[in-house]
Amino acid sequence: MKNKPIAPAAQLTSGPSRRTLLQGAAATGLVAAVPAMIPRRASAAPTRGGTFRVGVHDGNSTDSWNPATTESILMIHSSHVTRSYLTEITNENKLGPDLATDWEAMDGDASRWRFALHPDATFHDGRPVTSADVIASMNYHRGDDSTSAAKSLMTDITDISADGDHAVIFTMAQGNADLPYLLTDYHLVIVPAKPDGGIEWQGGIGCGPYRVVDFEPGIRATFERHDGWHRADNGAWFDRIEMTVLNDPNARQTAIVTGDVDAVTDVDLKTADLLERAPGVILDDVASGTHITMPMHCDVAPFDDVNVRLALKHAIDRTEIVEKILFGRGTVGNDHPIAPTMPFHADLPQREQDLDRARYHLKEAGYDRLSVEISVNDTLLAGAVNMCSLFAEQAKPAGLDIQVKREPADGYWSNVWLKVPFCVVSWAARPTPDVMFSQAYRAGAEWNESRWENERFNELLLAAKSETNDALRAEMYAEMQMLCRDDGGTIVPFFRNRTSARRDNVMHEESISAVWELDGARGYHRWWFA
């Protein structure tokens, strides 16, 4: 395992770009580790061997190896198991290398970046990984005809070119100091290039730590160690990985207590305290930017009226939901997606339940009473249906009648999300505000789940990513968070801790990543058996 997983400062260019990046990191917390409440650290050095069995809480029959459509937890975790990215978020929540060994901003405004690739990296079939593979993998998300969910992240990239066989240069329309962080996005995997410039994604081929042995969408996935992995000296401790989809929280709890699995990705919070006392079980509880959203389609009545959106935002009691649904394992949200653990979090006045204001905005919209339906399923969060029922009770005195519709788990992402005008969604943290806003709040973004369009917000989004003055950048992101809160179409009730469980013979370093469950979905190669 890497003792110093953070990318060394030498990987950043000298001169203005290096100063900007390092000063920005220090000022905003881009390289600050998120505190992790880990009850027990590893007591022995990593050793190889064993089959790591994991119960995964979100899998669907529509799951696919196509990186453009990756959505479920099963596929996000599987992507990190079998494929590599240019960069990664380390177990200390810092930026580190994956396929790229180092990177530098070539210009003072960070509009060109060079990434050097590991010269010994190979795909699972033995082919070497070259610049052509990286270029094809990135361009797959960039083309005019691309339907990739990551397309919005790539809009500023005007060209990706090879600098020999083992380096690539990204040219941006404008400077972007966050590019190395952006490239950790879980869609942006490196897969083999086709002669026509396309990519081979079928079958899960990659250059990551494990290769696919068996895959059944929405049911299970099995992997074996890729002996040609370019980072094998510092990871891939398990011989074999077995993932089983356990969408039911009771099934996951039973499996970890009985030892049928070695870890589960999500713990039912209402029984977390009891589970923590079970013999042989350890809970990992990590503060994170993971959050629940309740997007309202801003182009569909009645949500096209900002007063209706504000009525619902003022009707919800976030504190009660954190206490009763998360059992205190989280923090209240403020109707924007930038958590206190993230860089550039703005300390805005906290919105609290105000039924008088809710009634006022409802009347401004022309209603004495209003009935709306919200779609939800417990695979998003153990207790998600109860959360909506509690919201419905909270909102009644304001004249809001919220009907809770429990949707099937299978197909939720394809049939409900982005299609139903009011629903519940679970979001993982993104490494920077620009990544989060570009994916889900920018006008025209594939995953703009509320269909919100705000001209001022989009102007600020464009300006902030290339702003090298951190104080000005912070002001821009603060205004964007305020616009989300006061005009946007998304309710953000809370940020939840990443709470997963493992058997006590599963070891990891003292801190773990909060980006995804199980150490940022990289516990599969970072962890080991005692």
C-alpha positions as CSV (number, residue, x, y, z in Angstrom):
1,M,0.0,0.0,0.0
2,K,1.3,3.5,-0.8
3,N,2.8,5.1,2.3
4,K,2.7,8.5,0.7
5,P,-0.1,8.4,-1.8
6,I,-0.4,12.1,-2.4
7,A,1.1,13.4,-5.6
8,P,4.4,15.2,-4.8
9,A,4.6,18.9,-5.3
10,A,7.2,18.2,-8.1
11,Q,4.3,17.0,-10.2
12,L,3.0,20.6,-10.4
13,T,4.8,23.0,-12.7
14,S,7.0,25.7,-11.4
15,G,6.1,29.4,-11.8
16,P,2.6,31.0,-11.6
17,S,0.5,27.8,-12.2
18,R,2.3,25.9,-9.4
19,R,1.8,28.8,-7.0
20,T,-1.8,29.2,-7.9
21,L,-2.5,25.5,-7.4
22,L,-0.6,25.2,-4.1
23,Q,-2.0,28.4,-2.7
24,G,-5.5,27.5,-3.7
25,A,-5.2,24.1,-2.2
26,A,-4.0,25.5,1.1
27,A,-6.7,28.2,1.1
28,T,-9.6,26.1,0.2
29,G,-8.9,22.8,1.6
30,L,-8.4,21.0,-1.7
31,V,-5.6,18.9,-0.1
32,A,-7.0,18.8,3.4
33,A,-8.1,15.4,4.6
34,V,-11.7,15.0,5.6
35,P,-11.8,13.7,9.2
36,A,-12.8,10.0,9.4
37,M,-14.1,8.5,12.5
38,I,-12.3,5.1,12.2
39,P,-12.6,3.0,15.4
40,R,-9.6,0.8,14.6
41,R,-6.5,1.1,12.4
42,A,-4.4,-1.6,10.7
43,S,-2.1,-3.3,13.1
44,A,-0.1,-5.2,10.6
45,A,1.5,-4.6,7.2
46,P,-0.5,-5.6,4.1
47,T,-0.3,-9.1,2.9
48,R,-1.6,-10.7,-0.2
49,G,-4.3,-13.4,-0.4
50,G,-8.0,-14.2,0.0
51,T,-11.3,-13.5,-1.6
52,F,-12.9,-10.1,-0.6
53,R,-16.7,-10.6,-0.6
54,V,-18.8,-7.4,-0.6
55,G,-22.5,-6.8,-0.3
56,V,-23.4,-3.8,-2.6
57,H,-26.5,-1.8,-1.9
58,D,-27.4,-0.5,-5.4
59,G,-27.5,-2.7,-8.6
60,N,-29.9,-2.8,-11.5
61,S,-30.7,-5.1,-14.4
62,T,-29.8,-2.2,-16.7
63,D,-26.2,-2.1,-15.4
64,S,-23.6,-1.9,-18.2
65,W,-19.9,-1.6,-18.7
66,N,-20.4,1.5,-20.9
67,P,-18.6,4.3,-19.0
68,A,-20.9,6.9,-20.5
69,T,-23.9,5.4,-18.6
70,T,-22.4,4.4,-15.3
71,E,-24.9,5.2,-12.6
72,S,-25.4,2.4,-9.9
73,I,-23.1,1.7,-7.0
74,L,-22.4,-1.7,-8.4
75,M,-21.0,-0.2,-11.6
76,I,-19.2,2.7,-9.9
77,H,-17.4,0.3,-7.6
78,S,-16.8,-2.2,-10.4
79,S,-15.3,0.5,-12.5
80,H,-12.7,1.3,-9.8
81,V,-12.0,-2.4,-9.5
82,T,-11.3,-3.2,-13.1
83,R,-10.3,0.1,-14.7
84,S,-7.8,2.9,-14.1
85,Y,-8.3,6.7,-14.2
86,L,-5.6,9.3,-14.8
87,T,-5.7,10.5,-11.2
88,E,-7.4,9.4,-8.0
89,I,-8.6,10.7,-4.6
90,T,-6.4,9.0,-2.1
91,N,-7.3,7.5,1.3
92,E,-6.4,10.8,2.8
93,N,-8.9,12.6,0.5
94,K,-6.0,14.2,-1.5
95,L,-5.2,14.1,-5.2
96,G,-2.9,11.3,-6.2
97,P,-1.7,9.4,-9.3
98,D,-3.4,6.4,-10.9
99,L,-2.5,5.8,-14.6
100,A,-0.8,9.2,-14.7
101,T,2.5,9.3,-12.8
102,D,2.7,13.1,-12.8
103,W,1.1,16.2,-14.3
104,E,1.8,19.9,-14.8
105,A,0.1,23.0,-16.0
106,M,2.1,24.1,-19.0
107,D,0.9,27.8,-19.0
108,G,0.5,30.4,-16.4
109,D,-3.3,30.3,-16.7
110,A,-3.6,26.5,-16.5
111,S,-5.1,26.3,-20.0
112,R,-2.8,23.5,-21.1
113,W,-2.0,20.4,-19.0
114,R,0.5,17.6,-19.6
115,F,-0.1,14.2,-18.0
116,A,2.8,11.6,-18.1
117,L,1.5,8.0,-18.2
118,H,3.0,5.0,-16.5
119,P,5.2,3.3,-19.1
120,D,4.5,-0.3,-17.9
121,A,0.7,-0.1,-17.7
122,T,-1.1,-2.9,-19.6
123,F,-4.7,-3.9,-20.3
124,H,-6.0,-7.2,-19.0
125,D,-5.4,-8.9,-22.3
126,G,-1.7,-7.8,-22.3
127,R,-1.8,-4.9,-24.7
128,P,0.2,-1.9,-23.5
129,V,-1.6,1.3,-22.5
130,T,-0.6,4.2,-24.7
131,S,-1.5,7.9,-25.3
132,A,-3.9,6.8,-28.0
133,D,-6.0,4.8,-25.5
134,V,-6.2,7.8,-23.2
135,I,-7.2,10.2,-26.0
136,A,-9.9,7.8,-27.3
137,S,-11.2,7.2,-23.8
138,M,-11.5,10.9,-23.1
139,N,-13.0,11.8,-26.5
140,Y,-15.7,9.2,-26.0
141,H,-17.3,11.6,-23.6
142,R,-16.6,14.7,-25.7
143,G,-18.0,14.2,-29.2
144,D,-21.0,16.0,-30.6
145,D,-23.0,12.8,-30.6
146,S,-21.9,11.7,-27.2
147,T,-24.7,11.0,-24.7
148,S,-22.2,10.6,-21.8
149,A,-23.2,11.9,-18.4
150,A,-19.6,13.3,-18.2
151,K,-20.0,15.3,-21.4
152,S,-20.6,18.5,-19.4
153,L,-17.3,18.1,-17.6
154,M,-15.4,18.0,-20.9
155,T,-16.9,21.1,-22.6
156,D,-13.9,23.3,-21.9
157,I,-11.5,20.8,-23.5
158,T,-10.7,21.8,-27.1
159,D,-8.1,19.3,-27.9
160,I,-6.3,16.2,-26.4
161,S,-3.1,15.3,-28.2
162,A,-0.3,12.8,-27.7
163,D,3.2,13.8,-26.6
164,G,4.9,10.5,-27.5
165,D,3.5,7.1,-26.5
166,H,3.2,7.9,-22.8
167,A,2.1,11.4,-22.3
168,V,-1.0,13.5,-23.3
169,I,-1.7,17.2,-23.5
170,F,-5.1,18.7,-22.7
171,T,-5.8,22.1,-24.2
172,M,-8.6,24.1,-22.6
173,A,-10.7,26.9,-24.0
174,Q,-9.9,28.7,-20.8
175,G,-7.8,27.9,-17.7
176,N,-9.0,25.2,-15.3
177,A,-7.0,24.7,-12.2
178,D,-9.3,21.8,-11.2
179,L,-8.6,19.6,-14.3
180,P,-6.6,16.9,-12.4
181,Y,-9.4,16.6,-9.9
182,L,-12.0,16.5,-12.6
183,L,-10.3,13.5,-14.2
184,T,-11.1,11.4,-11.1
185,D,-14.8,11.4,-12.1
186,Y,-16.0,7.8,-12.2
187,H,-17.0,7.9,-15.9
188,L,-13.6,8.8,-17.1
189,V,-12.0,5.4,-17.2
190,I,-9.2,4.4,-19.5
191,V,-10.1,1.6,-21.9
192,P,-8.5,0.3,-25.2
193,A,-8.8,2.4,-28.3
194,K,-10.3,1.1,-31.5
195,P,-8.6,1.7,-34.9
196,D,-11.5,4.0,-35.8
197,G,-11.0,6.2,-32.7
198,G,-13.8,4.6,-30.7
199,I,-13.2,2.5,-27.6
200,E,-13.6,-1.1,-26.5
201,W,-15.7,-1.0,-23.3
202,Q,-17.7,-4.2,-23.7
203,G,-16.8,-6.9,-21.1
204,G,-15.3,-4.5,-18.6
205,I,-11.8,-4.6,-20.0
206,G,-9.5,-2.1,-18.4
207,C,-6.0,-1.6,-17.0
208,G,-7.1,-1.6,-13.3
209,P,-6.1,-3.9,-10.5
210,Y,-8.5,-6.7,-11.2
211,R,-10.0,-8.3,-14.4
212,V,-13.6,-9.4,-14.9
213,V,-14.3,-13.1,-14.4
214,D,-18.1,-13.0,-14.3
215,F,-20.7,-10.3,-14.5
216,E,-24.5,-10.5,-14.1
217,P,-26.1,-7.1,-14.3
218,G,-27.9,-6.2,-11.0
219,I,-26.9,-9.4,-9.4
220,R,-23.1,-10.0,-9.0
221,A,-19.7,-9.3,-10.4
222,T,-16.5,-11.4,-9.8
223,F,-12.9,-10.3,-10.5
224,E,-9.4,-11.8,-10.2
225,R,-6.1,-9.9,-9.7
226,H,-4.5,-8.4,-12.8
227,D,-0.9,-9.5,-12.4
228,G,0.2,-6.8,-14.9
229,W,-1.3,-4.0,-12.9
230,H,1.2,-1.1,-13.0
231,R,0.7,-0.3,-9.2
232,A,0.8,-3.9,-8.0
233,D,3.7,-3.2,-5.6
234,N,1.5,-1.0,-3.5
235,G,-1.9,-2.7,-3.7
236,A,-4.3,-5.3,-5.1
237,W,-3.8,-7.4,-1.9
238,F,-6.8,-9.6,-2.4
239,D,-6.6,-12.5,-4.9
240,R,-10.2,-12.3,-5.8
241,I,-13.2,-9.9,-5.5
242,E,-16.8,-11.0,-5.3
243,M,-19.6,-8.4,-5.3
244,T,-23.1,-9.4,-4.6
245,V,-26.0,-7.0,-5.0
246,L,-28.0,-6.8,-1.7
247,N,-30.5,-4.0,-2.3
248,D,-32.4,-4.9,0.9
249,P,-30.7,-3.3,4.0
250,N,-31.8,-6.2,6.2
251,A,-30.1,-8.6,3.9
252,R,-26.9,-6.6,4.0
253,Q,-27.0,-6.5,7.8
254,T,-27.6,-10.2,8.1
255,A,-24.8,-11.0,5.6
256,I,-22.2,-8.9,7.5
257,V,-23.2,-10.3,10.9
258,T,-23.1,-13.9,9.8
259,G,-19.9,-13.4,7.9
260,D,-21.3,-14.3,4.6
261,V,-19.7,-11.1,3.3
262,D,-16.5,-9.3,4.5
263,A,-17.9,-5.8,3.9
264,V,-21.1,-4.0,3.0
265,T,-21.3,-0.6,1.2
266,D,-24.2,0.9,3.2
267,V,-25.5,0.4,6.7
268,D,-29.1,0.8,7.7
269,L,-28.7,3.8,10.1
270,K,-31.6,2.9,12.3
271,T,-29.8,-0.3,13.4
272,A,-26.2,1.0,13.0
273,D,-25.6,1.3,16.8
274,L,-26.7,-2.3,17.3
275,L,-24.6,-3.5,14.3
276,E,-21.6,-1.7,15.8
277,R,-21.8,-3.9,18.9
278,A,-22.1,-7.1,16.9
279,P,-19.1,-9.5,17.4
280,G,-16.6,-9.2,14.6
281,V,-18.1,-6.2,12.9
282,I,-16.5,-2.7,12.6
283,L,-18.3,0.4,11.3
284,D,-16.5,3.0,9.3
285,D,-18.3,6.4,9.7
286,V,-16.8,9.2,7.6
287,A,-18.1,12.7,7.2
288,S,-18.6,13.5,3.5
289,G,-20.2,15.5,0.8
290,T,-22.6,12.6,0.0
291,H,-26.1,14.1,-0.1
292,I,-29.7,13.5,-0.9
293,T,-31.4,15.7,-3.4
294,M,-35.1,16.2,-4.1
295,P,-35.1,17.8,-7.6
296,M,-38.2,19.5,-9.0
297,H,-38.4,20.0,-12.7
298,C,-38.3,23.7,-13.2
299,D,-40.0,23.5,-16.6
300,V,-43.0,21.5,-15.3
301,A,-46.0,23.0,-13.4
302,P,-46.2,23.6,-10.5
303,F,-42.5,23.6,-10.0
304,D,-41.9,26.1,-12.8
305,D,-43.0,28.8,-10.2
306,V,-40.1,29.6,-7.8
307,N,-42.7,30.3,-5.1
308,V,-43.7,26.6,-5.1
309,R,-40.1,25.6,-4.9
310,L,-39.5,28.0,-1.9
311,A,-42.7,26.8,-0.2
312,L,-41.4,23.2,-0.2
313,K,-37.9,24.3,0.8
314,H,-39.3,26.2,3.8
315,A,-41.7,23.4,4.8
316,I,-39.0,20.8,5.4
317,D,-37.5,20.4,8.9
318,R,-33.9,19.3,8.1
319,T,-32.8,18.9,11.7
320,E,-35.6,16.5,12.5
321,I,-34.8,14.5,9.4
322,V,-31.1,14.2,10.3
323,E,-32.0,13.1,13.8
324,K,-34.8,10.6,12.9
325,I,-33.6,9.3,9.5
326,L,-29.8,9.5,9.8
327,F,-29.8,9.0,13.6
328,G,-27.4,11.9,13.8
329,R,-24.9,10.6,11.3
330,G,-24.9,13.6,9.1
331,T,-25.3,17.4,8.9
332,V,-28.2,19.6,7.7
333,G,-28.2,20.8,4.2
334,N,-29.0,24.3,2.9
335,D,-30.4,23.6,-0.6
336,H,-27.1,23.6,-2.4
337,P,-24.6,20.7,-3.0
338,I,-21.4,22.1,-1.5
339,A,-20.8,20.4,1.8
340,P,-18.8,21.8,4.8
341,T,-16.2,19.2,4.0
342,M,-15.7,20.6,0.4
343,P,-13.5,23.4,-0.8
344,F,-15.2,26.8,-1.2
345,H,-18.1,25.9,1.1
346,A,-20.0,29.2,1.8
347,D,-21.2,29.9,5.3
348,L,-24.7,31.1,4.2
349,P,-27.5,31.6,6.7
350,Q,-29.0,28.2,7.4
351,R,-32.5,27.7,6.1
352,E,-34.7,26.3,8.8
353,Q,-38.3,25.2,8.7
354,D,-40.6,28.2,8.5
355,L,-44.3,27.3,7.9
356,D,-45.4,30.9,7.7
357,R,-43.0,31.5,4.9
358,A,-44.0,28.3,3.2
359,R,-47.7,29.4,3.4
360,Y,-46.7,32.9,2.1
361,H,-44.9,31.5,-1.0
362,L,-47.7,29.0,-1.7
363,K,-50.2,31.9,-1.7
364,E,-47.9,33.9,-4.0
365,A,-48.0,31.0,-6.4
366,G,-51.8,31.2,-6.3
367,Y,-52.6,28.2,-4.1
368,D,-54.3,27.7,-0.7
369,R,-53.4,24.1,-0.8
370,L,-51.3,22.1,-3.2
371,S,-50.8,18.4,-3.8
372,V,-47.6,17.0,-5.3
373,E,-46.2,13.5,-5.6
374,I,-42.6,12.5,-4.8
375,S,-41.0,9.3,-6.0
376,V,-38.5,7.4,-3.9
377,N,-37.0,4.0,-3.1
378,D,-35.0,2.8,-0.1
379,T,-32.0,1.7,-2.2
380,L,-31.1,5.4,-2.4
381,L,-30.8,5.5,1.4
382,A,-32.0,3.1,4.1
383,G,-35.0,5.0,5.4
384,A,-35.6,7.1,2.3
385,V,-39.3,6.3,2.1
386,N,-39.7,7.1,5.8
387,M,-37.8,10.4,5.1
388,C,-40.4,11.4,2.5
389,S,-43.3,10.4,4.8
390,L,-41.8,12.6,7.5
391,F,-41.4,15.4,5.1
392,A,-45.1,15.0,4.1
393,E,-46.1,15.3,7.8
394,Q,-43.9,18.4,8.3
395,A,-45.4,20.1,5.2
396,K,-49.1,19.5,5.9
397,P,-49.6,22.6,8.2
398,A,-48.3,24.8,5.4
399,G,-51.0,23.6,3.0
400,L,-48.8,21.1,1.1
401,D,-50.0,17.6,0.5
402,I,-47.1,15.4,-0.4
403,Q,-48.0,12.0,-1.8
404,V,-45.1,9.5,-1.4
405,K,-44.8,7.0,-4.3
406,R,-42.5,4.0,-3.6
407,E,-40.9,3.1,-6.9
408,P,-39.4,-0.3,-7.7
409,A,-35.7,-0.5,-7.0
410,D,-34.9,-2.1,-10.4
411,G,-34.9,0.5,-13.1
412,Y,-35.1,3.5,-10.7
413,W,-32.2,5.3,-12.5
414,S,-33.6,4.7,-15.9
415,N,-37.3,5.1,-15.3
416,V,-37.6,7.7,-12.5
417,W,-34.5,9.9,-12.2
418,L,-34.4,12.7,-14.8
419,K,-38.0,11.7,-15.9
420,V,-40.3,12.1,-12.9
421,P,-40.8,15.8,-12.0
422,F,-40.2,15.3,-8.2
423,C,-38.2,12.5,-6.8
424,V,-35.3,11.6,-4.4
425,V,-31.7,11.1,-5.6
426,S,-28.5,10.2,-3.8
427,W,-25.4,12.0,-4.9
428,A,-21.8,11.3,-3.9
429,A,-19.4,14.1,-3.2
430,R,-17.5,15.6,-6.1
431,P,-13.9,16.8,-5.5
432,T,-14.6,20.5,-6.3
433,P,-17.6,22.8,-6.7
434,D,-16.9,23.1,-10.4
435,V,-17.3,19.4,-11.0
436,M,-20.6,19.3,-9.0
437,F,-22.1,22.4,-10.5
438,S,-21.0,21.5,-14.1
439,Q,-22.5,18.0,-13.9
440,A,-25.9,18.7,-12.2
441,Y,-26.6,22.5,-12.2
442,R,-25.3,23.9,-15.4
443,A,-27.9,24.7,-18.0
444,G,-27.9,21.9,-20.6
445,A,-25.9,19.4,-18.5
446,E,-26.9,15.8,-19.1
447,W,-27.5,15.4,-15.3
448,N,-29.2,18.7,-14.6
449,E,-31.9,16.8,-12.7
450,S,-34.1,19.8,-11.9
451,R,-33.8,21.3,-15.4
452,W,-32.9,24.6,-13.7
453,E,-31.5,27.4,-15.8
454,N,-30.1,30.6,-14.3
455,E,-28.2,33.0,-16.5
456,R,-26.2,34.5,-13.6
457,F,-25.3,31.1,-12.3
458,N,-23.9,30.0,-15.6
459,E,-21.9,33.2,-16.0
460,L,-20.3,32.6,-12.7
461,L,-19.6,29.0,-13.4
462,L,-17.7,29.9,-16.5
463,A,-15.7,32.7,-14.7
464,A,-14.9,30.8,-11.5
465,K,-13.1,27.9,-13.0
466,S,-10.3,30.0,-14.5
467,E,-10.1,32.6,-11.7
468,T,-6.7,32.4,-10.1
469,N,-7.5,34.8,-7.3
470,D,-8.8,32.5,-4.6
471,A,-10.7,35.2,-2.7
472,L,-12.6,36.2,-5.8
473,R,-13.2,32.6,-6.7
474,A,-14.7,32.0,-3.2
475,E,-17.0,35.0,-3.7
476,M,-18.2,33.5,-7.0
477,Y,-18.9,30.1,-5.5
478,A,-20.7,31.7,-2.5
479,E,-23.0,33.5,-4.8
480,M,-23.6,30.4,-6.9
481,Q,-24.6,28.5,-3.7
482,M,-26.9,31.3,-2.8
483,L,-28.6,31.1,-6.2
484,C,-29.1,27.4,-5.9
485,R,-30.6,27.9,-2.4
486,D,-33.0,30.7,-3.3
487,D,-33.8,30.1,-7.0
488,G,-32.8,26.5,-7.8
489,G,-35.1,23.6,-8.2
490,T,-33.4,21.2,-5.7
491,I,-34.0,20.6,-2.0
492,V,-30.9,19.4,-0.2
493,P,-32.0,18.2,3.2
494,F,-28.7,16.9,4.5
495,F,-25.2,15.6,3.9
496,R,-24.8,12.1,5.2
497,N,-21.8,10.3,6.6
498,R,-20.4,7.4,4.6
499,T,-21.3,4.6,6.9
500,S,-20.2,1.1,5.8
501,A,-19.3,-2.0,7.7
502,R,-16.5,-4.7,7.5
503,R,-15.5,-7.8,9.4
504,D,-12.7,-7.2,11.9
505,N,-10.2,-9.2,9.9
506,V,-10.4,-6.6,7.1
507,M,-7.6,-4.0,7.5
508,H,-7.1,-0.5,6.1
509,E,-5.0,2.6,6.9
510,E,-6.0,5.0,9.6
511,S,-7.9,7.3,7.2
512,I,-10.2,6.4,4.3
513,S,-11.6,8.4,1.4
514,A,-15.1,9.9,1.8
515,V,-15.8,10.1,-1.9
516,W,-17.5,6.7,-2.2
517,E,-18.2,3.8,0.1
518,L,-15.3,1.5,1.1
519,D,-12.5,4.1,0.8
520,G,-13.7,5.9,-2.3
521,A,-14.6,2.5,-4.0
522,R,-10.8,1.7,-3.8
523,G,-10.8,-0.5,-0.7
524,Y,-10.8,-3.4,-3.1
525,H,-7.1,-2.7,-3.8
526,R,-6.1,-0.7,-0.8
527,W,-7.4,-3.0,1.9
528,W,-6.2,-6.5,3.0
529,F,-6.9,-9.4,5.3
530,A,-5.2,-9.6,8.7
